[in-house]
Amino acid sequence: MHLYDLVKKKHVELGRFEGMSFAPRFSPDGKTVVMSLAKKGRSAIYTMNLNTRKVNQLTPHRSIDTSPCYSPDGKQIVFTSDNGQIGNEQLYVMDKDGKNVRRISFGGGKY
């Protein structure tokens, strides 16, 4: 995963991840990135501290968890998950540390 440094006008590598990383989003304070990492057909939500480059897995790899985004205050993360039911994605929200995961949509559409 790379960032483009607008001041130095060059790419900065944030890290190399096994599998595929996608949908990175910055926390409101700019100190953390939340993203999905896919491995072996499943994906999970991870955060990375931009100062230390420490990566922390927030959700297990038993579902397809994608499209994470921070709440405006940075206290929560919303994401989509099939919760192990392929093709039935719903919206979930959790605290920024991965605790208190709860489903917030119950429809049959795509979110």
C-alpha atoms as an extended CHARMM CRD file, in Angstrom:
* protein
*
       111  EXT
         1         1  MET       CA              0.0000000000        0.0000000000        0.0000000000  PROA      1               0.0000000000
         2         2  HSD       CA              1.3250000000        3.4290000000       -0.9450000000  PROA      2               0.0000000000
         3         3  LEU       CA              0.5600000000        7.0670000000       -0.2390000000  PROA      3               0.0000000000
         4         4  TYR       CA              1.5380000000        9.9850000000       -2.3920000000  PROA      4               0.0000000000
         5         5  ASP       CA              3.3360000000       12.6980000000       -0.3960000000  PROA      5               0.0000000000
         6         6  LEU       CA              2.1600000000       15.9890000000       -1.9100000000  PROA      6               0.0000000000
         7         7  VAL       CA              4.9440000000       18.0080000000       -0.2630000000  PROA      7               0.0000000000
         8         8  LYS       CA              7.8200000000       15.7400000000       -1.3360000000  PROA      8               0.0000000000
         9         9  LYS       CA              6.0260000000       14.7400000000       -4.5700000000  PROA      9               0.0000000000
        10        10  LYS       CA              6.8200000000       11.0710000000       -4.2120000000  PROA      10              0.0000000000
        11        11  HSD       CA              5.2150000000        7.7610000000       -3.2750000000  PROA      11              0.0000000000
        12        12  VAL       CA              5.6530000000        6.5300000000        0.2820000000  PROA      12              0.0000000000
        13        13  GLU       CA              5.2250000000        2.8100000000        0.9450000000  PROA      13              0.0000000000
        14        14  LEU       CA              3.0750000000        2.1330000000        3.9960000000  PROA      14              0.0000000000
        15        15  GLY       CA              3.5030000000       -1.6120000000        3.9630000000  PROA      15              0.0000000000
        16        16  ARG       CA              3.3710000000       -4.8300000000        1.9900000000  PROA      16              0.0000000000
        17        17  PHE       CA              0.5260000000       -7.1390000000        2.8200000000  PROA      17              0.0000000000
        18        18  GLU       CA              0.0170000000      -10.7930000000        2.0210000000  PROA      18              0.0000000000
        19        19  GLY       CA             -3.1280000000      -11.1090000000       -0.0730000000  PROA      19              0.0000000000
        20        20  MET       CA             -4.9150000000       -8.0290000000       -1.3620000000  PROA      20              0.0000000000
        21        21  SER       CA             -5.5210000000       -4.7640000000        0.4710000000  PROA      21              0.0000000000
        22        22  PHE       CA             -8.3040000000       -2.4290000000       -0.5710000000  PROA      22              0.0000000000
        23        23  ALA       CA            -10.6350000000        0.3740000000        0.5260000000  PROA      23              0.0000000000
        24        24  PRO       CA             -8.1980000000        2.2670000000        2.7870000000  PROA      24              0.0000000000
        25        25  ARG       CA             -9.7060000000        5.1950000000        4.6770000000  PROA      25              0.0000000000
        26        26  PHE       CA             -8.0310000000        7.6900000000        6.9970000000  PROA      26              0.0000000000
        27        27  SER       CA             -9.2380000000        8.3000000000       10.5210000000  PROA      27              0.0000000000
        28        28  PRO       CA            -10.4860000000       11.8600000000       11.0940000000  PROA      28              0.0000000000
        29        29  ASP       CA             -7.2790000000       12.7130000000       12.9970000000  PROA      29              0.0000000000
        30        30  GLY       CA             -5.1070000000       11.3440000000       10.1500000000  PROA      30              0.0000000000
        31        31  LYS       CA             -3.1560000000        9.0060000000       12.4490000000  PROA      31              0.0000000000
        32        32  THR       CA             -4.6950000000        5.6760000000       11.3860000000  PROA      32              0.0000000000
        33        33  VAL       CA             -5.8450000000        3.9360000000        8.2300000000  PROA      33              0.0000000000
        34        34  VAL       CA             -8.6670000000        1.3800000000        8.2450000000  PROA      34              0.0000000000
        35        35  MET       CA             -8.7450000000       -1.1270000000        5.3600000000  PROA      35              0.0000000000
        36        36  SER       CA             -9.8300000000       -4.5420000000        4.1840000000  PROA      36              0.0000000000
        37        37  LEU       CA             -7.2520000000       -7.2820000000        3.6430000000  PROA      37              0.0000000000
        38        38  ALA       CA             -8.2720000000      -10.3490000000        1.6460000000  PROA      38              0.0000000000
        39        39  LYS       CA             -6.6940000000      -13.7490000000        2.1830000000  PROA      39              0.0000000000
        40        40  LYS       CA             -7.8660000000      -17.1210000000        0.8390000000  PROA      40              0.0000000000
        41        41  GLY       CA            -11.2190000000      -15.8490000000       -0.4180000000  PROA      41              0.0000000000
        42        42  ARG       CA            -12.2020000000      -13.9900000000        2.7530000000  PROA      42              0.0000000000
        43        43  SER       CA            -11.4700000000      -10.4680000000        3.9290000000  PROA      43              0.0000000000
        44        44  ALA       CA            -11.2070000000       -8.8190000000        7.3190000000  PROA      44              0.0000000000
        45        45  ILE       CA            -10.9960000000       -5.2570000000        8.6050000000  PROA      45              0.0000000000
        46        46  TYR       CA             -7.6130000000       -4.0070000000        9.8410000000  PROA      46              0.0000000000
        47        47  THR       CA             -6.2050000000       -0.7300000000       11.0960000000  PROA      47              0.0000000000
        48        48  MET       CA             -2.6710000000        0.5640000000       10.7010000000  PROA      48              0.0000000000
        49        49  ASN       CA             -1.0790000000        3.2320000000       12.8860000000  PROA      49              0.0000000000
        50        50  LEU       CA              0.6460000000        5.5490000000       10.4070000000  PROA      50              0.0000000000
        51        51  ASN       CA              3.4280000000        6.5000000000       12.8400000000  PROA      51              0.0000000000
        52        52  THR       CA              4.4330000000        2.9980000000       13.9410000000  PROA      52              0.0000000000
        53        53  ARG       CA              3.0700000000        1.0210000000       10.9400000000  PROA      53              0.0000000000
        54        54  LYS       CA              1.5860000000       -1.4410000000       13.4600000000  PROA      54              0.0000000000
        55        55  VAL       CA             -1.3020000000       -3.4090000000       11.9280000000  PROA      55              0.0000000000
        56        56  ASN       CA             -4.2130000000       -4.6370000000       14.0450000000  PROA      56              0.0000000000
        57        57  GLN       CA             -6.9120000000       -7.0750000000       12.8640000000  PROA      57              0.0000000000
        58        58  LEU       CA            -10.3890000000       -6.0010000000       14.0050000000  PROA      58              0.0000000000
        59        59  THR       CA            -12.6590000000       -8.6630000000       12.4740000000  PROA      59              0.0000000000
        60        60  PRO       CA            -12.1140000000      -12.4150000000       11.9710000000  PROA      60              0.0000000000
        61        61  HSD       CA            -11.5310000000      -13.9720000000        8.5340000000  PROA      61              0.0000000000
        62        62  ARG       CA            -14.6660000000      -16.1460000000        8.5890000000  PROA      62              0.0000000000
        63        63  SER       CA            -16.7250000000      -13.5610000000        6.6540000000  PROA      63              0.0000000000
        64        64  ILE       CA            -16.2180000000      -11.1690000000        3.7810000000  PROA      64              0.0000000000
        65        65  ASP       CA            -15.8150000000       -7.8390000000        5.5880000000  PROA      65              0.0000000000
        66        66  THR       CA            -15.2140000000       -4.8470000000        3.3060000000  PROA      66              0.0000000000
        67        67  SER       CA            -15.6340000000       -1.1060000000        2.7400000000  PROA      67              0.0000000000
        68        68  PRO       CA            -14.6620000000        0.1940000000        6.1900000000  PROA      68              0.0000000000
        69        69  CYS       CA            -15.0450000000        3.8720000000        7.0050000000  PROA      69              0.0000000000
        70        70  TYR       CA            -14.6270000000        5.8930000000       10.1910000000  PROA      70              0.0000000000
        71        71  SER       CA            -17.4620000000        7.8480000000       11.7550000000  PROA      71              0.0000000000
        72        72  PRO       CA            -16.8950000000       11.6300000000       11.6560000000  PROA      72              0.0000000000
        73        73  ASP       CA            -15.7650000000       11.6230000000       15.3140000000  PROA      73              0.0000000000
        74        74  GLY       CA            -13.4110000000        8.6480000000       14.7240000000  PROA      74              0.0000000000
        75        75  LYS       CA            -14.9430000000        6.5650000000       17.5170000000  PROA      75              0.0000000000
        76        76  GLN       CA            -16.6260000000        3.9640000000       15.3140000000  PROA      76              0.0000000000
        77        77  ILE       CA            -16.1020000000        2.1130000000       12.0360000000  PROA      77              0.0000000000
        78        78  VAL       CA            -18.9010000000        1.1050000000        9.6890000000  PROA      78              0.0000000000
        79        79  PHE       CA            -18.3360000000       -1.7500000000        7.2120000000  PROA      79              0.0000000000
        80        80  THR       CA            -20.1740000000       -4.2880000000        5.1060000000  PROA      80              0.0000000000
        81        81  SER       CA            -20.1370000000       -7.9890000000        5.9260000000  PROA      81              0.0000000000
        82        82  ASP       CA            -21.8210000000      -11.1140000000        4.6370000000  PROA      82              0.0000000000
        83        83  ASN       CA            -21.3310000000      -12.5720000000        8.1410000000  PROA      83              0.0000000000
        84        84  GLY       CA            -20.5600000000      -15.9180000000        6.5450000000  PROA      84              0.0000000000
        85        85  GLN       CA            -23.6670000000      -15.8420000000        4.3320000000  PROA      85              0.0000000000
        86        86  ILE       CA            -22.2210000000      -15.3510000000        0.8340000000  PROA      86              0.0000000000
        87        87  GLY       CA            -24.0660000000      -12.6980000000       -1.1710000000  PROA      87              0.0000000000
        88        88  ASN       CA            -26.0910000000      -11.3020000000        1.7360000000  PROA      88              0.0000000000
        89        89  GLU       CA            -24.0950000000       -8.2300000000        2.7260000000  PROA      89              0.0000000000
        90        90  GLN       CA            -25.3550000000       -5.9870000000        5.5000000000  PROA      90              0.0000000000
        91        91  LEU       CA            -24.0160000000       -2.9180000000        7.2900000000  PROA      91              0.0000000000
        92        92  TYR       CA            -22.2810000000       -3.3270000000       10.6250000000  PROA      92              0.0000000000
        93        93  VAL       CA            -20.7560000000       -0.8160000000       13.0170000000  PROA      93              0.0000000000
        94        94  MET       CA            -18.1040000000       -1.3730000000       15.6850000000  PROA      94              0.0000000000
        95        95  ASP       CA            -15.9770000000        0.6540000000       18.0550000000  PROA      95              0.0000000000
        96        96  LYS       CA            -12.6530000000        1.7350000000       16.5400000000  PROA      96              0.0000000000
        97        97  ASP       CA            -10.8980000000       -1.0500000000       18.5000000000  PROA      97              0.0000000000
        98        98  GLY       CA            -13.1310000000       -3.7390000000       16.9430000000  PROA      98              0.0000000000
        99        99  LYS       CA            -15.3490000000       -4.2260000000       19.9930000000  PROA      99              0.0000000000
       100       100  ASN       CA            -19.1520000000       -3.9780000000       20.1940000000  PROA      100             0.0000000000
       101       101  VAL       CA            -19.8770000000       -5.1410000000       16.6280000000  PROA      101             0.0000000000
       102       102  ARG       CA            -23.5320000000       -4.7850000000       15.7630000000  PROA      102             0.0000000000
       103       103  ARG       CA            -25.6230000000       -5.0960000000       12.6250000000  PROA      103             0.0000000000
       104       104  ILE       CA            -27.4260000000       -1.8910000000       11.5930000000  PROA      104             0.0000000000
       105       105  SER       CA            -29.1670000000       -2.9150000000        8.3390000000  PROA      105             0.0000000000
       106       106  PHE       CA            -31.6590000000       -5.6860000000        7.7340000000  PROA      106             0.0000000000
       107       107  GLY       CA            -32.7260000000       -5.2580000000        4.1070000000  PROA      107             0.0000000000
       108       108  GLY       CA            -32.2170000000       -7.3800000000        1.0360000000  PROA      108             0.0000000000
       109       109  GLY       CA            -30.3480000000       -4.7840000000       -1.0480000000  PROA      109             0.0000000000
       110       110  LYS       CA            -26.7240000000       -3.8040000000       -1.4760000000  PROA      110             0.0000000000
       111       111  TYR       CA            -25.2100000000       -1.2580000000        0.8960000000  PROA      111             0.0000000000
